[in-house]
């Protein structure tokens, strides 16, 4: 198979009809899901037979197939996820898209030649993140949708692996992999492929539109030439839940944009009609964020879709010629006629027909035979070259020539569809041993300011305390002094958005923290681990690193983490069953940040709200919005997680993570004492148990 050059057009496929629509309109690759470990579990997806059919269909037509295994996976689910990956290896898929660090580690160990693509759910937005993916065995990263053109250009110029960029489709308000809104409101986790999209429901901001968390769809189809010049490897279309007509319209527009540098205005209108939310936006790419990016799907959008579906369905009614072949026919009197079809990669298909017959008065016309051989309609081939070796006076009926053509091309297609399996070590993985755990979990706390630190007697009950990175050096130095005097290990908590910061800004902030005496950093992102370690910090993994299984925790340990806060979506029982050497803890107190947002919903421009705003949902529940650093905001849960009255049930966990944001010093002091001695149950409606008992789907 010849390698594709230039920018790859990557299309979604939620069904076999979607695969056909993508291939026939010009996609270079498709991505699809099989089983339950993919980020669109509600799409039709593919069972074993359908997946094999889809892969054969695509490979026969020179189209790559990427299998999505891009959800968080629990310890007990890992064997099933690996069976899906094994099926992908047997079918020789061209790559697997992965979110979970533990699953990625097992895949790289058992199938080292299987190409791994880092899902956008991994939230990797920095060079150090890309370098970390390279070290973990990844060959491609799917970048966040929130990056600007300048940021993409910088990453593309220095990345050690291929980069994939979304160019069309739905936009989430939150950075992918950093949203817990659907899980918190209804246990349907976006990190597990079952997002219920509550963000599309009414959320009111001060002087807002009424839908403060609903963005218009992304469309950058006119900018594909720019991405190709940046040497981005792949242009990705979102939409495995959408109809084949949508796929066809999007692929057609992308193909035209690459080939001609423009998209026909009518095609653009049809693309908007088939699916959009009040039109399109490319605000992140152009670095023009604000409320103009907001949009909802209204009645007029639905009506427009109905009007274009039949037109778009015709785009993929017929097979599209994609592959040039050489056809060579030999005809001898008294011997079976032979037609050989060969593609540029050396794949061959042969057909044998009836023996040639000698005729004296009416010799055959080579031109007529060549005309028939070039009639490859209904196949993915076109005749690039035709040669005919004909014995003088020998002939065949035209029907026999047509039959040879059909059979030779069918044989070639079958040959192209088959590939050798990717080697896979099938031996069962031994579970990581469960180390001894303390009888009573230690306490690790995160503070929003130095003023929250309680008196030394209470402070000394903490094992470790983190303060925000972006604080004056003298304040951090004072914190180091106070915490050290109380016997508490001091550390800095990196902003959840730290991966998006310019490298120079990161270096300056970390240098100031080191100057203040800080030697430990809480990292919320894969790349931040590397960034901090290379600047002399010890590192702990934060809750938004999404450590969802023992193998993921072990991977974090190998990357250099001293300890790690587990995914907040785990239950107490799941957290207590973790194996491996990394000390692990549970998010046990505080308002859980439900979204990380680069387009702040609380105000028209960043900073307008003064950092004290909130959103109100359709039930009148208030969700605070806080500044997260670097122009990002976080949507906070309406009430804090509270487990101080359930300490007896927190066995088997190394530490409890307490997150203090708006609490005053007196409240902090009481809460720490409650988590050490046991606390009373608060009034109903003032707290949540998070996922400690209900977990997520």
C-alpha positions as CSV (number, residue, x, y, z in Angstrom):
1,X,0.0,0.0,0.0
2,X,1.4,3.4,-0.9
3,X,1.6,6.0,1.9
4,X,-0.7,9.0,1.7
5,X,1.0,12.4,1.3
6,X,-0.2,15.7,2.6
7,X,-3.0,16.3,5.0
8,X,-5.1,13.2,5.8
9,X,-8.9,13.7,5.8
10,X,-10.2,11.6,8.7
11,X,-13.9,10.9,8.8
12,X,-16.2,9.5,11.5
13,X,-18.1,6.2,11.0
14,X,-20.8,5.2,13.4
15,X,-22.2,2.5,11.1
16,X,-21.3,0.7,7.9
17,X,-23.3,3.2,6.0
18,X,-21.1,5.9,7.5
19,X,-18.0,4.0,6.3
20,X,-19.3,3.8,2.8
21,X,-20.3,7.5,2.8
22,X,-16.8,8.5,4.0
23,X,-14.9,6.3,1.5
24,X,-17.0,7.2,-1.5
25,X,-16.7,10.9,-1.0
26,X,-12.9,10.9,-0.6
27,X,-11.8,10.2,3.0
28,X,-8.3,9.0,3.5
29,X,-9.1,7.4,6.8
30,X,-12.1,6.6,9.1
31,X,-12.3,6.2,12.8
32,X,-14.9,3.9,14.4
33,X,-15.7,2.1,17.6
34,X,-16.3,-1.5,18.5
35,X,-17.7,-2.7,21.8
36,X,-18.2,-0.4,24.8
37,X,-14.8,1.2,25.3
38,X,-15.2,4.2,23.0
39,X,-16.3,7.7,23.5
40,X,-19.5,7.3,21.5
41,X,-21.1,4.3,23.1
42,X,-24.5,5.4,21.9
43,X,-23.5,5.2,18.2
44,X,-24.4,2.0,16.4
45,X,-20.7,1.0,16.5
46,X,-19.5,-2.3,15.2
47,X,-19.7,-5.9,16.4
48,X,-16.9,-8.4,15.5
49,X,-18.3,-9.3,12.0
50,X,-19.2,-5.7,11.1
51,X,-15.8,-4.5,12.2
52,X,-14.1,-7.1,10.0
53,X,-16.3,-6.1,7.1
54,X,-15.6,-2.4,7.6
55,X,-11.8,-2.9,7.8
56,X,-11.7,-5.1,4.7
57,X,-13.9,-2.6,2.8
58,X,-11.6,0.3,3.7
59,X,-8.3,-1.5,3.2
60,X,-9.4,-2.7,-0.2
61,X,-9.9,1.0,-1.2
62,X,-6.7,2.3,0.3
63,X,-8.4,3.9,3.3
64,X,-7.0,3.6,6.8
65,X,-9.0,2.5,9.8
66,X,-8.4,3.8,13.3
67,X,-10.2,1.9,16.1
68,X,-11.4,4.0,19.1
69,X,-10.6,2.7,22.6
70,X,-10.8,6.2,24.0
71,X,-12.5,5.9,27.3
72,X,-11.4,5.4,30.9
73,X,-11.3,1.7,31.8
74,X,-11.7,0.1,35.2
75,X,-9.4,-2.6,36.5
76,X,-12.1,-5.3,36.0
77,X,-12.8,-4.0,32.4
78,X,-9.2,-4.1,31.2
79,X,-9.3,-7.7,29.9
80,X,-12.4,-6.9,27.8
81,X,-10.8,-3.8,26.4
82,X,-7.7,-5.8,25.5
83,X,-9.8,-8.4,23.7
84,X,-11.2,-5.6,21.6
85,X,-7.6,-4.4,20.9
86,X,-6.6,-8.0,20.0
87,X,-9.4,-8.1,17.5
88,X,-8.1,-4.9,16.0
89,X,-4.6,-6.4,15.7
90,X,-6.1,-9.5,14.0
91,X,-7.7,-7.2,11.5
92,X,-4.5,-5.1,11.2
93,X,-6.2,-1.8,11.9
94,X,-4.0,1.2,11.2
95,X,-4.1,2.6,14.7
96,X,-5.9,2.7,18.0
97,X,-7.1,5.9,19.6
98,X,-6.6,5.7,23.4
99,X,-7.3,7.9,26.4
100,X,-6.5,5.7,29.4
101,X,-2.8,5.7,30.4
102,X,-3.1,2.1,31.8
103,X,-4.7,0.7,28.7
104,X,-2.1,2.5,26.5
105,X,0.7,0.9,28.6
106,X,-0.7,-2.6,28.2
107,X,-1.2,-2.1,24.4
108,X,2.3,-0.9,23.9
109,X,3.6,-3.9,25.9
110,X,1.5,-6.6,24.2
111,X,1.5,-5.1,20.7
112,X,4.5,-2.8,20.3
113,X,4.0,-2.4,16.6
114,X,0.3,-1.3,16.9
115,X,0.2,2.5,16.2
116,X,-1.1,4.4,19.3
117,X,-2.9,7.7,18.9
118,X,-3.4,9.9,22.0
119,X,-7.0,10.8,22.2
120,X,-8.1,14.5,22.6
121,X,-9.5,13.2,25.9
122,X,-5.9,13.1,27.2
123,X,-5.9,16.9,27.1
124,X,-2.4,17.1,25.8
125,X,-1.7,20.7,24.7
126,X,2.1,21.2,25.3
127,X,5.4,20.0,23.8
128,X,6.2,18.2,27.0
129,X,2.9,16.4,26.7
130,X,3.8,15.4,23.2
131,X,7.2,14.3,24.2
132,X,5.7,12.2,27.0
133,X,3.4,10.5,24.6
134,X,6.4,9.7,22.4
135,X,8.1,8.1,25.4
136,X,5.0,6.0,26.1
137,X,4.9,4.6,22.6
138,X,2.4,6.9,20.9
139,X,3.0,8.0,17.3
140,X,0.2,10.6,17.0
141,X,-1.7,13.0,19.3
142,X,-5.2,14.4,18.7
143,X,-4.9,18.0,19.9
144,X,-7.5,19.9,21.9
145,X,-10.0,22.0,19.9
146,X,-9.2,25.1,22.0
147,X,-5.8,25.8,20.4
148,X,-5.2,28.9,18.2
149,X,-3.5,28.9,14.9
150,X,-0.3,30.2,16.5
151,X,-0.3,27.6,19.1
152,X,-0.9,24.8,16.5
153,X,2.0,26.2,14.5
154,X,4.4,26.1,17.4
155,X,3.5,22.6,18.4
156,X,3.6,21.4,14.8
157,X,7.1,22.9,14.3
158,X,8.5,21.0,17.3
159,X,6.4,17.9,17.9
160,X,8.2,14.5,17.9
161,X,5.0,12.8,16.8
162,X,2.2,13.3,14.3
163,X,-0.6,15.8,15.1
164,X,-4.3,15.5,14.4
165,X,-6.6,18.5,14.5
166,X,-10.4,18.7,14.6
167,X,-11.7,20.7,11.6
168,X,-15.5,20.2,11.7
169,X,-18.2,19.1,14.1
170,X,-19.5,19.6,17.6
171,X,-17.6,21.8,20.1
172,X,-17.8,21.0,23.8
173,X,-17.6,23.9,26.2
174,X,-15.1,22.0,28.3
175,X,-11.6,20.9,27.3
176,X,-12.1,17.2,26.3
177,X,-11.3,14.8,29.1
178,X,-11.8,17.5,31.7
179,X,-15.6,17.5,31.9
180,X,-17.5,15.9,34.8
181,X,-20.8,17.7,34.3
182,X,-22.8,14.8,32.8
183,X,-21.4,12.4,35.3
184,X,-22.2,14.6,38.3
185,X,-25.7,15.4,37.2
186,X,-26.7,11.9,36.0
187,X,-23.8,9.4,36.4
188,X,-23.3,9.3,32.6
189,X,-19.7,10.1,32.1
190,X,-18.2,11.8,29.1
191,X,-14.9,10.0,30.0
192,X,-16.7,6.8,29.6
193,X,-18.5,7.5,26.4
194,X,-22.0,8.2,27.7
195,X,-22.2,12.0,27.9
196,X,-25.8,13.1,28.1
197,X,-24.9,16.7,27.0
198,X,-26.5,18.6,29.8
199,X,-24.4,21.6,28.6
200,X,-26.9,22.0,25.8
201,X,-29.7,22.7,28.3
202,X,-30.4,26.2,29.6
203,X,-27.7,27.7,31.8
204,X,-28.1,31.4,32.5
205,X,-25.2,33.8,32.9
206,X,-25.6,37.4,33.9
207,X,-26.7,39.3,30.8
208,X,-26.3,36.1,28.9
209,X,-28.0,34.2,26.1
210,X,-29.7,31.6,28.3
211,X,-27.5,28.8,26.9
212,X,-24.1,29.8,28.4
213,X,-22.5,26.3,28.0
214,X,-23.6,25.5,24.4
215,X,-21.2,26.4,21.6
216,X,-21.8,26.5,17.9
217,X,-20.3,23.7,15.8
218,X,-16.7,24.1,14.7
219,X,-16.0,24.4,11.0
220,X,-12.5,25.1,9.6
221,X,-12.9,23.4,6.2
222,X,-11.7,26.5,4.4
223,X,-8.5,26.5,6.4
224,X,-7.3,23.0,5.5
225,X,-4.6,24.4,3.2
226,X,-3.2,26.3,6.2
227,X,-3.1,23.2,8.3
228,X,-1.4,21.3,5.5
229,X,1.3,24.0,5.3
230,X,1.8,23.7,9.0
231,X,2.4,20.0,8.4
232,X,-0.5,18.8,10.5
233,X,-0.9,15.1,9.7
234,X,-4.6,14.7,9.9
235,X,-7.8,16.8,9.6
236,X,-10.5,15.2,11.8
237,X,-14.2,15.5,11.3
238,X,-16.3,14.9,14.4
239,X,-19.6,13.0,14.2
240,X,-19.9,9.3,14.8
241,X,-23.4,9.9,16.1
242,X,-24.4,11.7,13.0
243,X,-26.0,10.5,9.8
244,X,-24.0,9.2,6.7
245,X,-25.3,12.3,4.8
246,X,-23.5,14.5,7.2
247,X,-20.3,12.5,6.8
248,X,-20.6,12.8,3.0
249,X,-21.1,16.5,3.1
250,X,-18.2,17.1,5.4
251,X,-15.7,14.9,3.5
252,X,-16.7,16.5,0.2
253,X,-16.1,20.0,1.5
254,X,-12.8,19.0,3.0
255,X,-11.6,17.3,-0.2
256,X,-12.6,20.3,-2.3
257,X,-10.8,22.7,0.1
258,X,-7.6,20.7,-0.2
259,X,-7.8,20.3,-3.9
260,X,-9.1,23.7,-5.0
261,X,-8.4,25.9,-2.0
262,X,-12.1,26.8,-1.7
263,X,-15.5,25.3,-1.0
264,X,-18.4,25.9,-3.3
265,X,-20.9,28.2,-1.4
266,X,-23.7,25.8,-2.1
267,X,-21.8,22.9,-0.6
268,X,-21.0,25.1,2.4
269,X,-24.7,25.9,2.8
270,X,-25.6,22.2,2.5
271,X,-23.0,21.4,5.1
272,X,-24.5,23.9,7.5
273,X,-28.0,22.7,6.7
274,X,-27.3,19.0,7.4
275,X,-26.2,19.8,11.0
276,X,-25.2,23.0,12.8
277,X,-26.1,24.9,15.9
278,X,-27.0,28.5,14.8
279,X,-24.2,28.3,12.3
280,X,-20.4,27.6,12.7
281,X,-17.5,29.1,14.5
282,X,-13.7,28.9,14.4
283,X,-13.2,31.3,17.3
284,X,-10.5,29.2,19.0
285,X,-8.4,28.9,15.8
286,X,-8.6,32.7,15.2
287,X,-8.2,33.5,18.9
288,X,-11.5,35.4,18.9
289,X,-13.3,34.0,21.8
290,X,-16.5,35.2,23.4
291,X,-20.3,34.9,23.4
292,X,-20.4,35.0,19.6
293,X,-19.2,31.4,19.7
294,X,-22.4,30.3,21.6
295,X,-25.2,28.6,19.7
296,X,-28.1,26.1,20.0
297,X,-29.8,23.8,17.6
298,X,-33.2,25.3,16.8
299,X,-36.2,24.3,14.8
300,X,-34.8,26.0,11.7
301,X,-31.7,23.9,11.9
302,X,-33.7,20.7,12.0
303,X,-35.9,21.8,9.1
304,X,-32.9,22.7,7.0
305,X,-31.5,19.2,7.5
306,X,-34.6,17.5,6.2
307,X,-34.4,19.5,3.0
308,X,-30.9,18.4,2.0
309,X,-30.7,14.7,3.1
310,X,-31.8,13.2,-0.2
311,X,-29.4,15.4,-2.2
312,X,-26.5,14.5,0.0
313,X,-27.4,10.8,0.0
314,X,-26.7,10.8,-3.8
315,X,-23.1,11.7,-3.1
316,X,-22.3,8.1,-2.1
317,X,-24.7,6.1,-4.1
318,X,-22.0,4.7,-6.4
319,X,-18.5,3.3,-6.0
320,X,-15.8,5.9,-6.5
321,X,-12.6,5.1,-8.5
322,X,-9.7,5.5,-6.0
323,X,-6.9,3.3,-7.2
324,X,-5.1,3.1,-10.5
325,X,-4.3,-0.4,-11.9
326,X,-2.5,-1.8,-14.8
327,X,-4.4,-4.4,-16.8
328,X,-2.5,-6.9,-18.9
329,X,-4.4,-9.4,-21.1
330,X,-2.9,-12.4,-23.0
331,X,-4.9,-14.2,-25.6
332,X,-3.6,-17.3,-27.4
333,X,-5.5,-19.6,-29.7
334,X,-6.3,-22.9,-27.9
335,X,-5.1,-21.6,-24.5
336,X,-7.1,-20.0,-21.6
337,X,-7.1,-16.2,-21.9
338,X,-5.4,-14.5,-18.9
339,X,-6.0,-11.0,-17.4
340,X,-3.7,-9.7,-14.8
341,X,-4.7,-6.6,-12.7
342,X,-1.9,-5.0,-10.6
343,X,-1.8,-1.9,-8.4
344,X,1.2,0.3,-7.7
345,X,2.0,-1.6,-4.5
346,X,2.4,-4.9,-6.4
347,X,-0.9,-6.4,-5.3
348,X,-2.2,-8.7,-8.1
349,X,-5.5,-10.3,-9.2
350,X,-5.7,-12.8,-12.0
351,X,-8.6,-14.2,-14.0
352,X,-8.6,-17.0,-16.5
353,X,-11.2,-17.3,-19.3
354,X,-12.1,-19.4,-22.3
355,X,-9.5,-20.3,-24.9
356,X,-8.9,-17.9,-27.8
357,X,-10.3,-18.9,-31.2
358,X,-8.7,-18.3,-34.6
359,X,-10.7,-16.4,-37.1
360,X,-9.5,-15.7,-40.6
361,X,-11.8,-13.2,-42.1
362,X,-12.5,-10.8,-39.1
363,X,-9.5,-10.2,-36.9
364,X,-10.3,-8.6,-33.4
365,X,-9.9,-5.0,-32.7
366,X,-7.4,-4.3,-29.9
367,X,-8.9,-0.8,-29.5
368,X,-12.4,-2.3,-28.8
369,X,-10.9,-4.7,-26.2
370,X,-9.1,-1.9,-24.5
371,X,-12.2,0.1,-24.4
372,X,-14.0,-2.8,-22.6
373,X,-11.1,-3.3,-20.2
374,X,-11.3,0.4,-19.2
375,X,-14.9,0.1,-18.2
376,X,-14.2,-0.3,-14.5
377,X,-17.3,1.5,-13.2
378,X,-18.8,0.0,-10.1
379,X,-15.4,-0.8,-8.7
380,X,-12.8,1.3,-6.7
381,X,-10.4,1.1,-9.6
382,X,-9.6,2.9,-12.8
383,X,-7.4,1.5,-15.6
384,X,-4.1,3.4,-15.4
385,X,-2.5,1.3,-18.1
386,X,-3.8,-1.4,-20.5
387,X,-1.7,-3.8,-22.5
388,X,-2.9,-6.6,-24.7
389,X,-0.7,-9.5,-25.9
390,X,-2.7,-11.0,-28.8
391,X,-1.7,-13.9,-31.0
392,X,-2.4,-13.0,-34.6
393,X,-5.8,-14.2,-35.7
394,X,-7.0,-15.1,-32.1
395,X,-10.1,-13.7,-30.7
396,X,-12.5,-13.7,-27.7
397,X,-16.1,-12.7,-27.4
398,X,-16.7,-9.3,-25.8
399,X,-18.6,-11.0,-23.0
400,X,-15.6,-13.1,-22.2
401,X,-13.4,-10.0,-22.0
402,X,-15.9,-8.3,-19.7
403,X,-16.0,-11.4,-17.5
404,X,-12.2,-11.4,-17.3
405,X,-12.2,-7.7,-16.2
406,X,-14.7,-8.3,-13.5
407,X,-13.0,-11.4,-12.1
408,X,-9.5,-9.9,-12.2
409,X,-10.6,-6.7,-10.4
410,X,-12.6,-8.7,-7.8
411,X,-9.5,-10.9,-7.2
412,X,-7.3,-7.8,-6.8
413,X,-9.8,-6.2,-4.4
414,X,-9.8,-9.3,-2.3
415,X,-6.0,-9.4,-2.3
416,X,-5.9,-5.8,-1.1
417,X,-8.4,-6.4,1.7
418,X,-6.2,-9.0,3.4
419,X,-3.3,-8.1,5.6
420,X,-1.1,-9.9,8.0
421,X,-2.2,-9.6,11.7
422,X,-0.3,-7.2,14.0
423,X,1.7,-9.4,16.4
424,X,0.1,-9.5,19.9
425,X,1.4,-11.3,23.0
426,X,-1.8,-13.0,24.2
427,X,-0.5,-14.2,27.6
428,X,-2.8,-13.0,30.4
429,X,-1.5,-10.0,32.4
430,X,-0.8,-10.7,36.1
431,X,-2.7,-8.2,38.2
432,X,-0.5,-5.7,40.1
433,X,-0.2,-6.7,43.8
434,X,-2.1,-4.7,46.3
435,X,0.4,-3.1,48.8
436,X,-0.3,-2.7,52.5
437,X,-2.5,0.4,53.1
438,X,-2.6,2.5,56.3
439,X,-5.3,1.9,58.8
440,X,-6.3,5.5,58.6
441,X,-5.8,7.6,55.4
442,X,-3.4,10.6,55.6
443,X,-4.7,14.0,54.7
444,X,-3.5,16.0,51.7
445,X,-5.0,19.5,51.2
446,X,-5.1,22.1,48.5
447,X,-5.6,25.8,49.4
448,X,-6.5,28.8,47.3
449,X,-4.6,31.2,49.4
450,X,-2.2,31.5,52.3
451,X,-4.9,33.2,54.4
452,X,-6.8,29.9,54.6
453,X,-4.0,28.1,56.5
454,X,-5.3,27.2,60.0
455,X,-3.3,27.3,63.3
456,X,-0.3,25.1,63.5
457,X,-1.9,22.4,65.7
458,X,-4.6,21.7,63.1
459,X,-2.2,22.3,60.2
460,X,0.1,19.6,61.5
461,X,-2.6,17.0,60.9
462,X,-1.9,17.3,57.2
463,X,0.7,15.2,55.4
464,X,1.0,17.6,52.4
465,X,-0.4,21.0,51.5
466,X,-0.5,22.6,48.1
467,X,-0.9,26.3,47.3
468,X,-1.6,27.8,43.8
469,X,1.4,28.3,41.6
470,X,0.5,31.8,40.5
471,X,1.1,33.6,43.9
472,X,3.8,36.1,44.7
473,X,7.2,34.6,45.6
474,X,7.2,36.1,49.0
475,X,3.7,34.5,49.8
476,X,4.9,31.1,48.6
477,X,8.1,31.5,50.7
478,X,6.0,32.3,53.8
479,X,3.8,29.3,53.1
480,X,6.9,27.0,52.9
481,X,8.0,28.4,56.3
482,X,4.7,27.9,58.0
483,X,4.1,24.5,56.6
484,X,7.6,23.2,57.3
485,X,7.3,24.4,60.9
486,X,4.1,22.4,61.3
487,X,5.8,19.2,59.8
488,X,3.8,19.5,56.6
489,X,5.3,19.0,53.2
490,X,4.7,22.1,51.1
491,X,3.9,22.1,47.4
492,X,2.5,24.1,44.5
493,X,-0.7,23.2,42.6
494,X,-0.4,23.8,38.9
495,X,-3.4,25.3,37.2
496,X,-5.4,22.8,35.4
497,X,-4.8,24.8,32.2
498,X,-1.0,24.9,32.7
499,X,-0.5,22.8,29.6
500,X,-1.8,25.7,27.5
501,X,0.6,28.3,28.9
502,X,3.6,29.4,26.8
503,X,6.8,27.6,27.6
504,X,8.5,30.8,28.7
505,X,5.6,31.6,31.1
506,X,5.8,28.1,32.6
507,X,9.5,28.3,33.1
508,X,9.3,31.7,34.9
509,X,6.5,30.6,37.3
510,X,8.3,27.4,38.2
511,X,11.6,29.2,38.7
512,X,9.9,31.6,41.1
513,X,8.3,28.7,43.0
514,X,11.7,27.0,43.3
515,X,13.2,30.3,44.6
516,X,10.5,30.3,47.2
517,X,11.6,26.9,48.4
518,X,8.9,24.8,46.8
519,X,10.1,21.3,45.8
520,X,6.8,19.4,45.1
521,X,4.3,20.1,42.4
522,X,0.7,18.8,41.9
523,X,0.3,18.2,38.1
524,X,-3.1,17.8,36.5
525,X,-1.8,16.9,33.0
526,X,0.6,14.4,31.5
527,X,2.9,17.0,30.0
528,X,3.0,18.9,33.3
529,X,4.7,15.9,35.0
530,X,7.6,16.1,32.6
531,X,7.7,19.9,32.7
532,X,8.1,19.9,36.5
533,X,10.5,17.0,36.8
534,X,12.9,18.6,34.3
535,X,12.9,21.7,36.5
536,X,13.9,19.9,39.7
537,X,10.4,19.3,41.2
538,X,9.1,16.1,42.7
539,X,5.6,15.5,41.3
540,X,2.3,14.3,42.5
541,X,-0.6,13.4,40.2
542,X,-3.7,15.5,40.5
543,X,-7.3,14.3,40.3
544,X,-7.7,15.5,36.7
545,X,-4.9,13.2,35.4
546,X,-7.8,10.7,35.3
547,X,-6.1,7.7,36.9
548,X,-8.9,5.2,36.6
549,X,-7.1,1.8,37.0
550,X,-4.1,0.3,38.7
551,X,-2.1,0.2,35.4
552,X,-2.7,3.9,34.9
553,X,-1.4,4.6,38.4
554,X,1.6,2.4,37.7
555,X,2.3,4.4,34.5
556,X,2.1,7.7,36.5
557,X,4.6,6.2,39.0
558,X,7.0,5.3,36.1
559,X,6.6,8.8,34.8
560,X,7.9,10.1,38.1
561,X,4.8,10.7,40.4
562,X,5.4,10.2,44.1
563,X,1.7,9.8,44.8
564,X,-1.5,10.5,42.9
565,X,-5.1,11.5,43.4
566,X,-7.3,9.0,41.7
567,X,-10.1,9.9,39.2
568,X,-13.0,11.6,41.0
569,X,-15.3,9.3,39.1
570,X,-14.3,6.2,41.0
571,X,-16.2,4.7,43.9
572,X,-14.8,4.1,47.3
573,X,-14.7,0.4,46.6
574,X,-12.9,0.8,43.3
575,X,-10.3,3.2,44.9
576,X,-9.7,0.7,47.7
577,X,-8.9,-2.1,45.3
578,X,-6.1,-0.4,43.5
579,X,-2.9,-2.4,43.1
580,X,0.6,-1.2,42.4
581,X,3.3,0.7,44.2
582,X,2.0,4.3,43.7
583,X,0.4,5.7,46.9
584,X,-3.1,6.8,45.9
585,X,-5.8,9.0,47.3
586,X,-9.5,10.0,46.9
587,X,-11.0,13.4,46.3
588,X,-12.9,13.5,49.6
589,X,-13.8,17.2,50.1
590,X,-14.5,20.3,48.1
591,X,-16.4,21.6,45.1
592,X,-15.5,19.4,42.2
593,X,-14.5,21.5,39.1
594,X,-16.9,20.2,36.5
595,X,-15.5,21.9,33.4
596,X,-12.3,23.5,32.2
597,X,-13.2,26.2,29.8
598,X,-11.2,28.5,27.5
599,X,-14.4,30.4,26.5
600,X,-15.6,31.7,29.9
601,X,-19.4,31.5,30.1
602,X,-19.7,34.0,32.9
603,X,-18.9,37.2,30.9
604,X,-18.4,38.5,27.4
605,X,-14.6,38.9,28.0
606,X,-12.2,37.3,30.4
607,X,-12.1,39.3,33.6
608,X,-15.3,41.2,33.1
609,X,-17.0,39.3,35.9
610,X,-14.2,40.0,38.5
611,X,-13.9,36.2,39.0
612,X,-17.0,36.0,41.2
613,X,-19.7,35.0,38.8
614,X,-22.0,31.9,38.5
615,X,-24.4,30.1,36.2
616,X,-28.0,29.1,37.0
617,X,-29.6,26.0,35.5
618,X,-33.2,25.5,34.6
619,X,-34.0,24.2,38.1
620,X,-32.6,27.3,39.7
621,X,-29.4,25.6,41.0
622,X,-26.3,27.9,41.1
623,X,-22.9,26.8,39.8
624,X,-20.0,29.1,40.6
625,X,-17.5,30.0,37.9
626,X,-13.9,30.6,39.0
627,X,-10.8,31.8,37.1
628,X,-8.4,28.9,36.5
629,X,-5.4,30.8,35.1
630,X,-4.2,31.6,31.7
631,X,-7.6,32.9,30.5
632,X,-9.4,29.7,31.5
633,X,-12.4,29.3,33.8
634,X,-13.7,26.4,35.8
635,X,-17.4,25.6,36.3
636,X,-17.7,24.4,39.9
637,X,-20.2,22.0,41.3
638,X,-23.2,23.6,43.2
639,X,-22.2,21.9,46.5
640,X,-19.0,20.3,47.9
641,X,-18.2,16.7,48.2
642,X,-18.3,15.6,51.9
643,X,-17.2,12.3,53.4
644,X,-16.0,13.2,56.9
645,X,-18.9,11.2,58.4
646,X,-17.9,8.1,56.4
647,X,-14.3,7.8,57.4
648,X,-14.8,4.1,58.4
649,X,-15.6,3.4,54.8
650,X,-12.5,5.0,53.4
651,X,-10.3,2.0,54.2
652,X,-7.7,0.8,51.8
653,X,-6.8,4.3,50.6
654,X,-3.5,6.0,51.3
655,X,-4.8,9.5,51.7
656,X,-7.8,11.8,51.3
657,X,-7.6,14.9,49.2
658,X,-9.3,18.0,50.6
659,X,-9.8,20.9,48.2
660,X,-10.4,24.3,49.9
661,X,-11.5,27.1,47.6
662,X,-13.8,29.7,49.1
663,X,-13.7,28.4,52.8
664,X,-12.4,30.8,55.4
665,X,-9.7,29.9,57.9
666,X,-12.2,28.9,60.6
667,X,-14.1,26.6,58.3
668,X,-10.9,25.0,57.0
669,X,-9.8,24.3,60.6
670,X,-13.1,22.6,61.4
671,X,-13.1,20.6,58.3
672,X,-9.6,19.3,58.8
673,X,-10.4,18.2,62.3
674,X,-13.6,16.5,61.0
675,X,-11.6,14.5,58.5
676,X,-9.2,13.5,61.2
677,X,-11.6,12.8,64.0
678,X,-14.9,12.2,62.1
679,X,-17.6,14.7,61.4
680,X,-21.4,15.1,61.6
681,X,-23.6,14.7,58.5
682,X,-24.5,18.1,57.1
683,X,-28.0,19.2,56.2
684,X,-29.4,17.6,53.1
685,X,-28.9,19.7,49.9
686,X,-25.7,21.3,51.2
687,X,-23.3,18.5,50.1
688,X,-22.8,15.6,47.8
689,X,-21.1,12.2,48.1
690,X,-19.8,12.7,44.6
691,X,-19.2,9.3,43.0
692,X,-18.1,7.5,46.2
693,X,-21.1,5.2,46.1
694,X,-22.9,5.6,42.8
695,X,-19.9,5.7,40.4
696,X,-20.4,6.4,36.8
697,X,-21.7,4.5,33.8
